């Protein structure tokens, strides 16, 4: 197994989407795998490691060697992922519901506006008919 390329050297293979690579040159290499850093690994890296373990079927021992972490850490992330997976679907459903609600509001506003225009047209037509009757055209 080849070691991962050093940060800032070449392309890093970490990615959440197949075929897309991330180059985390914005993170100093000292903080990427330094356990004394405030945040050992960011959410992107945790998700990438979990994706490689769960989807790409990379052995957990290879991931632990590559990233310098222990297997129980990956299992803990996996538990967190599965414990909170429903929130991803709730948020998507909430966005769909709010979009539908916004469309319903827009439809209601447009129907009210159309009703007002119809009333104005009816009044103008009445006035026009009265005016024509008064001058004898009707």
Secondary structure, 3 states (H helix, E strand, C coil): CCCCCCCCCCCECCCCCCCCCECCCCCCHHHHCCCCCCCCCCHHHHHHHHHHHHCCCCCHHHHHHHHCCCHHHHHHHHHHHHHCHHHHHHHHHHHHHHHHHHHHHHHHHHHHHHHHHHHHHHHHHHHHHHHHHHHCCC
